[in-house]
């Protein structure tokens, strides 16, 4: 339901116009003069304004100039007497969308207002598309989203217990307007979770915009988030809306929120608390209605303890937390993700269909994936391009896995020569220790070796989880989740 602000100093005409719009299904706000209208627009952000041209104190032309400072895309329809049509035309040159001459029929008013709102909608959609980061869809694909089609929970690919839990949390938080904080390592698909939340929310028909907080300087990020006025700094040759304004009514993803500087943290906190912002170079507060989803690959409580992230902002962000596990903790999902990526790349590039052999999927499902889902997607794309036939075999992939860097203290497979002439010998290494060899004579599941290394390290540090996690190069939460799972499966002692 669109909202229209009616501005007129004459009560009878104002009420008549408001009544016509309300009967047509519009939500109507009313103001008796220009200053009151400016205040309402700053706080309520209507979809259109209908104003009289001649009013005491602030004329309709002056009101248009003030409103354009707040929102240059807000459409204004002028009501004018026959003798002031020339003035109305001049007002249109200043930014008014249309005018109607008194006396007018109700249908004439409705047509003008509907045209104005539709025009503004198209302008806004165009601005949102321009603001969307280039390559956003490619990034979504890299995190487990098809090029076209899937929405909502269909974006999140996997059937492991860990990913099913994530899907349940997405479903639970989607209907809320609360801020969501998605944690997880780089490449795990945090943006996918944000988009799924938006798809399932009441804001699904409104814009979804993303800002990579780690990719911009402090001054650029401030302008990108909050916008700037013309002349606010060198090169600011026009008013520019920030992402918060462009995402009004929708969802804004703040990717890698831990990277923002203290000054912007303070401004962001105010937006989350008061739902208002000030553009760079302006002192006028503008109301915004935006659902924020933030992501981080860092331990934000630790950042707060070190004084590198505001505690009050962390509490504002951490209303509805979701943790996205690394791919190594849900390796059973590789068998779904890898074929999906292969199919997606073939379809995107118009290539003949290719598929992974059973041995190739088995190899991929035993790898630790330090780069998570993004690394898997990149490898699948490489395989589609370089595989000679329609079947992608394990021997093509094994060499690429051996070249991947391992996380500090983690486990990774490394290709050496063929074992017993049956394919690549896989060697699992732990930083600083001799490799475990998985030969044809002594097959050892990778999960068993990981569990042994973690238990040995935990015993070395006498059960101290933080020291253990640091030594192995994994998060304390990741360590805790692994131990919990193994205890439930009676694979480790309950005392660990």
Secondary structure as UniProt FT lines:
FT   STRAND          3..7
FT   HELIX           11..23
FT   TURN            24..25
FT   STRAND          27..31
FT   HELIX           34..44
FT   STRAND          48..52
FT   HELIX           60..70
FT   TURN            72..73
FT   STRAND          75..80
FT   HELIX           82..84
FT   HELIX           85..94
FT   STRAND          98..101
FT   HELIX           106..131
FT   TURN            134..135
FT   HELIX           136..142
FT   TURN            143..144
FT   HELIX           152..155
FT   HELIX           161..174
FT   STRAND          180..183
FT   TURN            186..187
FT   HELIX           190..200
FT   TURN            202..205
FT   STRAND          208..212
FT   HELIX           213..215
FT   HELIX           218..226
FT   TURN            230..231
FT   TURN            234..235
FT   HELIX           243..246
FT   TURN            247..249
FT   STRAND          251..255
FT   HELIX           257..259
FT   HELIX           262..274
FT   STRAND          276..277
FT   STRAND          286..287
FT   STRAND          291..296
FT   HELIX           300..305
FT   TURN            306..307
FT   HELIX           311..317
FT   TURN            318..319
FT   STRAND          320..323
FT   HELIX           327..333
FT   HELIX           334..349
FT   STRAND          355..356
FT   HELIX           358..365
FT   TURN            370..371
FT   HELIX           372..386
FT   STRAND          391..392
FT   HELIX           394..402
FT   TURN            408..409
FT   STRAND          411..418
FT   TURN            420..421
FT   STRAND          424..430
FT   TURN            431..432
FT   STRAND          436..438
FT   HELIX           446..460
FT   TURN            461..463
FT   HELIX           465..472
FT   HELIX           476..488
FT   TURN            489..490
FT   TURN            494..495
//
